[in-house]
Amino acid sequence: MDGEMAVRQEHGALVVAATGPLDIDNVAPLGETLQKAAEDGVARVVVDLSAVTFADSSTVNVLIQAHDALGPALRLAAPSAVLARLFTLTGLDTVLPLYESVAEALDAEPPAPLGAEDGEREG
């Protein structure tokens, strides 16, 4: 079967490991899992992309929708060379929360809300 996915709990986070090609024919389970995590209010979701061998625009759309739904809870980890190139070509490497490894994604602090670093919103 192409495009498999494994889900596990690790260090208080939901870790979703995608394997093989992710395209319009098989990316739906990933999208459904990420949407359910958003609906359930999961605090940290790490998507392990290290074993993804192909991705198309439907995969990009799923990841953007997940980013919109999960916000700082979403962390994309260890993108394969194929995905790293896709993210660079599309400019998504500047938008999506990318980490070099699952461990790094698990350990990372969520980004601070806009303006919070200087206390600008306090009143």
N, CA and C of each residue as an Amber inpcrd file, in Angstrom:
protein
   369
   0.8450000  -1.1890000   0.0000000   0.0000000   0.0000000   0.0000000
   0.8830000   1.2430000   0.0000000   0.5480000   2.1980000  -0.8250000
   1.3000000   3.4410000  -0.8960000   0.7990000   4.4280000   0.1440000
   1.6840000   5.2740000   0.6140000   1.3110000   6.3440000   1.5230000
   0.7060000   5.8620000   2.8260000   1.5030000   5.2680000   3.6720000
   1.0080000   4.7780000   4.9580000   1.2600000   5.8080000   6.0550000
   0.5610000   5.6150000   7.1790000   0.6720000   6.5520000   8.2800000
   0.5790000   5.7890000   9.5920000   1.4370000   6.1720000  10.5400000
   1.3970000   5.5900000  11.8840000   1.2340000   6.7320000  12.8770000
   0.3980000   6.5160000  13.8900000   0.1320000   7.5430000  14.8880000
   0.4980000   6.9940000  16.2590000   1.2030000   7.8170000  17.0580000
   1.5830000   7.3970000  18.4030000   1.6350000   8.6180000  19.3160000
   1.6050000   8.3640000  20.6170000   1.8100000   9.4120000  21.6140000
   3.2720000   9.3600000  22.0560000   3.9070000  10.5180000  22.1440000
   5.2980000  10.5670000  22.5870000   5.5380000  11.8990000  23.2910000
   6.0220000  11.8520000  24.5090000   6.3380000  13.0570000  25.2980000
   5.1860000  14.0540000  25.3020000   3.9710000  13.5600000  25.4620000
   2.8090000  14.4340000  25.5390000   2.3440000  15.0060000  24.2160000
   2.8740000  14.4950000  23.1230000   2.4860000  14.9850000  21.8000000
   1.9230000  13.8480000  20.9630000   1.1060000  14.2150000  20.0010000
   0.6390000  13.2700000  19.0040000   1.6600000  13.2870000  17.8700000
   2.2800000  12.1420000  17.5890000   3.2670000  12.0520000  16.5150000
   2.6590000  11.2520000  15.3720000   2.6260000  11.8520000  14.1980000
   2.0690000  11.2280000  13.0110000   3.2150000  11.0200000  12.0280000
   3.5270000   9.7640000  11.7320000   4.6260000   9.4460000  10.8150000
   4.0480000   9.0130000   9.4760000   4.3460000   9.7820000   8.4440000
   3.8900000   9.4630000   7.0910000   5.0100000   8.7520000   6.3470000
   4.6340000   7.7590000   5.5420000   5.6120000   6.9520000   4.8200000
   5.1940000   6.7980000   3.3640000   6.1720000   6.8700000   2.4650000
   5.8910000   6.6540000   1.0540000   5.3850000   7.9130000   0.3720000
   4.7460000   7.7360000  -0.7760000   4.2340000   8.9050000  -1.5000000
   2.9510000   9.4350000  -0.8680000   2.8310000  10.7440000  -0.8370000
   1.5970000  11.4030000  -0.3990000   1.0640000  12.2030000  -1.5860000
  -0.0620000  11.7660000  -2.0990000  -0.6500000  12.4720000  -3.2290000
  -2.1650000  12.4760000  -3.1090000  -2.8270000  12.9630000  -4.1210000
  -4.2770000  13.1300000  -4.0720000  -5.0070000  11.8220000  -3.7750000
  -4.4110000  10.7000000  -4.1200000  -5.0600000   9.4090000  -3.9100000
  -4.9540000   8.8880000  -2.4870000  -4.0000000   9.3950000  -1.7000000
  -3.8230000   8.8000000  -0.3650000  -3.4590000   9.7700000   0.7530000
  -3.5880000  11.0660000   0.5390000  -3.2370000  12.0300000   1.5850000
  -4.4130000  12.3120000   2.5260000  -5.6160000  11.8890000   2.1620000
  -6.8050000  12.1790000   2.9780000  -6.6880000  11.6990000   4.4310000
  -6.1850000  10.4820000   4.7090000  -6.0720000  10.0650000   6.1100000
  -5.1850000  10.9980000   6.9520000  -4.1300000  11.5260000   6.3600000
  -3.2840000  12.4780000   7.0740000  -4.0920000  13.7320000   7.4050000
  -4.8010000  14.2480000   6.4250000  -5.6250000  15.4330000   6.6520000
  -6.6860000  15.2030000   7.7130000  -7.3210000  14.0360000   7.6780000
  -8.3560000  13.7130000   8.6590000  -7.7780000  13.6090000  10.0700000
  -6.6110000  13.0070000  10.1870000  -5.9550000  12.8760000  11.4910000
  -5.5950000  14.2410000  12.0560000  -5.0570000  15.1140000  11.2150000
  -4.6660000  16.4420000  11.6740000  -5.8900000  17.2920000  12.0150000
  -6.9640000  17.1560000  11.2380000  -8.1930000  17.8980000  11.5260000
  -8.7980000  17.4420000  12.8520000  -8.8000000  16.1330000  13.0910000
  -9.3310000  15.6010000  14.3510000  -8.4950000  16.1060000  15.5320000
  -7.1760000  16.1600000  15.3580000  -6.3120000  16.6770000  16.4220000
  -6.6700000  18.1280000  16.7320000  -6.9510000  18.9030000  15.6930000
  -7.3380000  20.3050000  15.9040000  -8.6680000  20.3820000  16.6330000
  -9.6360000  19.5680000  16.2200000 -10.9500000  19.5600000  16.8620000
 -10.8620000  19.1220000  18.3190000  -9.9440000  18.2030000  18.6070000
  -9.7730000  17.6940000  19.9660000  -8.9130000  18.6080000  20.8350000
  -8.3250000  19.6560000  20.2420000  -7.5120000  20.5890000  21.0050000
  -6.1660000  20.0390000  21.4290000  -5.5940000  19.1430000  20.6360000
  -4.2940000  18.5660000  20.9550000  -3.2490000  19.6830000  21.0280000
  -2.4610000  19.6860000  22.0900000  -1.5160000  20.7750000  22.3450000
  -0.2930000  20.7510000  21.4330000   0.1750000  19.5520000  21.0620000
   1.3360000  19.4460000  20.1670000   1.1150000  18.2950000  19.1980000
   1.2900000  18.5850000  17.9210000   1.1820000  17.5720000  16.8800000
   2.4470000  17.6470000  16.0400000   3.1910000  16.5470000  16.0250000
   4.4250000  16.4700000  15.2440000   4.1760000  15.5410000  14.0680000
   4.4180000  16.0380000  12.8630000   4.2820000  15.2160000  11.6700000
   5.6850000  14.8590000  11.1980000   6.0170000  13.5730000  11.2920000
   7.3200000  13.0610000  10.8640000   7.2600000  12.8130000   9.3630000
   8.0070000  13.6080000   8.6030000   7.9940000  13.5460000   7.1450000
   9.2560000  12.9110000   6.5670000  10.0440000  12.2680000   7.4020000
  11.3490000  11.7560000   6.9720000  11.2540000  10.6440000   5.9300000
  10.1580000   9.8970000   5.9080000  10.0450000   8.7640000   4.9880000
   9.0770000   9.0320000   3.8320000   8.7580000  10.3010000   3.5890000
   7.8880000  10.6470000   2.4660000   8.7270000  10.6940000   1.1930000
   8.3090000   9.9230000   0.1880000   9.0900000   9.8050000  -1.0450000
   8.5790000  10.6740000  -2.1850000   7.3640000  11.1820000  -2.0540000
   6.7590000  12.0270000  -3.0840000   5.6340000  12.8200000  -2.4430000
   5.4310000  14.0310000  -2.9090000   4.2980000  14.8350000  -2.4520000
   3.8510000  15.7350000  -3.5910000   2.5410000  15.9560000  -3.6590000
   2.0130000  16.8430000  -4.6910000   1.2710000  18.0060000  -4.0290000
   0.5770000  18.7820000  -4.8410000  -0.0940000  19.9740000  -4.3110000
  -1.1750000  19.6240000  -3.2950000  -1.7680000  18.4480000  -3.3900000
  -2.7820000  18.0710000  -2.3970000  -2.1390000  17.9130000  -1.0200000
  -0.9180000  17.4430000  -0.9710000  -0.1940000  17.3290000   0.2950000
   0.1050000  18.7120000   0.8520000   0.5440000  19.6090000  -0.0090000
   0.7970000  20.9860000   0.4090000  -0.4800000  21.5890000   0.9940000
  -1.6120000  21.3690000   0.3190000  -2.8820000  21.9080000   0.8080000
  -3.2430000  21.3420000   2.1810000  -3.0500000  20.0380000   2.3740000
  -3.3470000  19.4120000   3.6670000  -2.4870000  20.0360000   4.7600000
  -1.2110000  20.2440000   4.4900000  -0.3160000  20.8140000   5.5040000
  -0.6530000  22.2720000   5.8120000  -1.0460000  23.0300000   4.8000000
  -1.4430000  24.4250000   5.0230000  -2.7330000  24.4720000   5.8350000
  -3.6920000  23.6140000   5.5050000  -4.9380000  23.5670000   6.2710000
  -4.6730000  23.1640000   7.7210000  -3.7630000  22.2180000   7.9080000
  -3.4120000  21.7960000   9.2700000  -2.7620000  22.9460000  10.0280000
  -1.9100000  23.6950000   9.3570000  -1.2650000  24.8520000   9.9800000
  -2.3150000  25.8820000  10.3890000  -3.2920000  26.1130000   9.5240000
  -4.3740000  27.0570000   9.8430000  -5.1990000  26.5610000  11.0280000
  -5.4710000  25.2600000  11.0680000  -6.3340000  24.6890000  12.1110000
  -5.6130000  24.5340000  13.4490000  -4.3470000  24.1390000  13.4080000
  -3.6130000  23.8250000  14.6350000  -2.7550000  24.9770000  15.1510000
  -2.4040000  25.8980000  14.2920000  -1.5570000  27.0160000  14.7050000
  -0.2310000  26.5260000  15.2600000   0.2070000  27.0790000  16.3950000
   1.5140000  26.7250000  16.9420000   1.6100000  25.2960000  17.4800000
   0.4950000  24.5840000  17.5320000   0.5490000  23.1900000  17.9730000
   1.1850000  22.2980000  16.9170000   1.1630000  22.7150000  15.6540000
   1.6890000  21.9020000  14.5580000   3.1890000  22.0910000  14.4160000
   3.8890000  20.9600000  14.2780000   5.3320000  20.9670000  14.0220000
   5.6180000  19.9150000  12.9530000   6.2640000  20.3120000  11.8770000
   6.6340000  19.3840000  10.8130000   8.0960000  19.0100000  11.0170000
   8.3610000  17.7080000  11.0990000   9.6950000  17.2510000  11.4740000
  10.3740000  16.4680000  10.3680000  11.6650000  16.6600000  10.2540000
  12.5580000  15.8680000   9.4160000  12.0550000  15.6910000   7.9980000
  11.7160000  16.7900000   7.2950000  11.2290000  16.6000000   5.9310000
  12.2720000  15.8960000   5.0710000  11.7980000  14.9130000   4.3150000
  12.6810000  14.1950000   3.3930000  13.2340000  15.1930000   2.3730000
  14.2370000  14.7910000   1.6230000  14.8320000  15.6670000   0.6090000
  13.7730000  16.1360000  -0.3880000  12.8550000  15.2480000  -0.7350000
  11.7830000  15.5820000  -1.6740000  10.9190000  16.7100000  -1.1000000
  10.5140000  16.5710000   0.1450000   9.6670000  17.6010000   0.7500000
  10.4340000  18.8790000   1.0370000  11.6760000  18.7630000   1.4660000
  12.4780000  19.9600000   1.7200000  12.5850000  20.7960000   0.4440000
  12.8030000  20.1370000  -0.6710000  12.8800000  20.8460000  -1.9580000
  11.5370000  21.4870000  -2.3020000  10.4480000  20.7400000  -2.1180000
   9.1100000  21.2680000  -2.3960000   8.8270000  22.4900000  -1.5240000
   9.1480000  22.4060000  -0.2340000   8.9150000  23.5270000   0.6720000
   9.7310000  24.7490000   0.2690000  10.9800000  24.5260000  -0.1700000
  11.8380000  25.6390000  -0.5880000  11.3070000  26.2730000  -1.8670000
  10.9470000  25.4450000  -2.8460000  10.4540000  25.9640000  -4.1300000
   9.1600000  26.7590000  -3.9830000   8.3130000  26.3400000  -3.0610000
   7.0170000  27.0060000  -2.8780000   7.0630000  28.1360000  -1.8550000
   8.1740000  28.2540000  -1.1320000   8.2890000  29.2640000  -0.0880000
   7.6600000  28.8450000   1.2280000   7.1640000  27.6200000   1.2980000
   6.5320000  27.1510000   2.5340000   7.5230000  26.9780000   3.6690000
   8.8070000  26.8860000   3.3410000   9.8180000  26.7570000   4.3890000
   9.8770000  28.0100000   5.2560000   9.3060000  29.1040000   4.7810000
   9.2700000  30.3370000   5.5720000   7.9450000  30.5050000   6.3160000
   6.9850000  29.6160000   6.0510000   5.6510000  29.7270000   6.6280000
   5.3560000  28.6020000   7.6150000   5.7030000  27.3810000   7.2450000
   5.3900000  26.2210000   8.0680000   6.4540000  26.0040000   9.1390000
   6.0710000  25.4790000  10.3010000   7.0080000  25.2440000  11.4000000
   7.8200000  23.9660000  11.1600000   9.0140000  24.1030000  10.5930000
   9.8580000  22.9600000  10.2260000  10.9610000  22.7420000  11.2480000
  11.1830000  21.4730000  11.5850000  12.2330000  21.0830000  12.5290000
  13.0620000  19.9800000  11.8940000  14.3430000  19.9130000  12.2470000
  15.2410000  18.9440000  11.6280000  14.9890000  17.5140000  12.0650000
  14.3880000  17.3230000  13.2340000  14.1320000  15.9710000  13.7290000
  12.8560000  15.9480000  14.5640000  12.3430000  14.7580000  14.7750000
  11.1730000  14.6030000  15.6400000  11.5300000  15.0490000  17.0560000
  12.7060000  14.6670000  17.5300000  13.1330000  15.0540000  18.8830000
  13.1650000  16.5720000  19.0340000  13.6930000  17.2640000  18.0400000
  13.7520000  18.7280000  18.0960000  12.3340000  19.3190000  18.1130000
  11.4540000  18.7600000  17.3160000  10.0630000  19.2420000  17.2680000
   9.3600000  19.0060000  18.5990000   9.6340000  17.8690000  19.2320000
   9.0270000  17.5650000  20.5200000   9.5140000  18.5050000  21.6180000
  10.7800000  18.8940000  21.5510000  11.3870000  19.7200000  22.5910000
  11.1500000  21.2190000  22.4060000  10.7680000  21.6360000  21.2010000
  10.6530000  23.0600000  20.8980000   9.5010000  23.7120000  21.6540000
   9.7570000  24.9160000  22.1060000   8.7030000  25.7160000  22.7300000
   7.8210000  26.2720000  21.6190000   6.5330000  26.3970000  21.8770000
   5.6820000  27.0100000  20.8570000   6.0380000  28.4730000  20.6840000
   5.8260000  29.0240000  19.4960000   6.1290000  30.4390000  19.2970000
   5.2410000  31.3080000  20.1880000   5.7820000  32.4220000  20.6180000
   5.0160000  33.3480000  21.4620000   3.9550000  34.0440000  20.6220000
   2.8120000  34.3930000  21.2170000   1.8020000  35.1550000  20.4830000
   2.3820000  36.4850000  20.0240000   1.8710000  37.0140000  18.9390000
   2.3660000  38.2830000  18.4110000   2.2790000  39.3700000  19.4770000
   3.3770000  40.0900000  19.6530000   3.4180000  41.1810000  20.6120000
   3.7040000  40.7600000  22.0390000   3.6780000  39.4900000  22.3280000
   3.8450000  39.0290000  23.7100000   5.2770000  39.1760000  24.2110000
   6.2490000  39.1450000  23.2900000   7.6450000  39.1730000  23.7290000
   8.0370000  40.4810000  24.4030000   7.3630000  41.5800000  24.0820000
   7.7070000  42.8660000  24.6680000   6.6470000  43.3640000  25.6390000
   5.6550000  42.5550000  25.9010000   4.5890000  42.9750000  26.7870000
   3.7130000  44.0520000  26.1820000   3.7120000  44.1810000  24.8590000
   2.9810000  45.2500000  24.1940000   1.4800000  45.1730000  24.4140000
   0.9450000  43.9920000  24.6390000  -0.4970000  43.8200000  24.7430000
  -1.0120000  44.0140000  26.1600000  -0.1320000  44.1910000  27.1050000
  -0.5780000  44.3600000  28.4810000  -1.1500000  45.7570000  28.6530000
  -2.1260000  45.8260000  29.4990000  -2.6740000  47.1490000  29.5910000
  -3.1840000  47.4520000  30.8870000
